Amino acid sequence: MSKKDKFYYKTHLEVVLKGTNFVFGFINISHIPYEKLEEMFMDQVTNERFLFDDSLSYLIDKKLYKKHKAYLDKEVPFTFDFKLFDYSVGFSGNKMEKLKKWCYEELPPYFSDKENF
């Protein structure tokens, strides 16, 4: 793959106003390693071969937030408010070289400990 064809991958936290379809905004959280995202969302993985397979997203609910509160409060520049917002983490790719410093350069690795893959 030439440099021109190289993709850069971004993980983003989507913030949606509770009870609506209004997307309040997106926060780039691509600095969080895939390993940590896998740890956080493994309970939501069903048939995926790797995180975000088939453009899936994962929810951050109050329970998940409490379990990873120290890490999320340190790494996400946003105050979580579960009375106002719903949160999901998604993934996208783009060829734009200028995104390189804010994105991953590789797709997430395949799950090694999941059966039937």
Residue pairs with C-beta under 8 A, 6 or more apart in sequence:
3 97
4 95
5 95
6 95
6 97
6 105
7 93
7 94
7 95
8 93
8 94
8 95
8 96
8 97
8 99
8 100
8 103
8 104
8 105
9 30
9 91
9 92
9 93
9 103
9 104
9 105
9 106
9 107
10 28
10 30
10 91
10 92
10 93
10 94
10 99
10 102
10 103
10 104
11 28
11 29
11 30
11 32
11 37
11 52
11 89
11 90
11 91
11 104
12 26
12 27
12 28
12 29
12 30
12 89
12 90
12 91
12 92
13 26
13 27
13 29
13 60
13 76
13 78
13 87
13 88
13 89
14 23
14 26
14 57
14 87
14 88
14 89
14 90
15 23
15 24
15 25
15 26
15 27
15 78
15 85
15 86
15 87
16 22
16 23
16 24
16 85
16 86
16 87
16 88
17 23
17 24
17 84
17 85
18 82
18 83
18 84
18 85
18 86
24 85
27 76
27 77
27 78
28 102
29 75
29 76
29 89
30 102
30 103
30 104
31 75
31 102
32 75
34 51
34 104
34 108
34 109
36 71
37 51
37 58
37 89
37 108
38 51
38 108
38 111
40 58
40 60
40 64
40 68
41 51
41 58
41 64
41 89
44 58
44 59
45 51
45 111
45 114
47 116
48 54
48 56
48 111
49 110
49 111
49 117
50 107
50 108
50 109
50 110
50 111
51 58
51 91
51 108
52 90
52 91
52 108
55 90
55 91
57 88
57 89
57 90
57 91
58 88
58 89
59 86
59 87
59 88
59 89
60 72
60 80
60 87
60 88
60 89
61 82
61 87
62 82
65 72
65 80
65 82
65 87
72 80
80 87
91 108
94 103
110 117
111 117
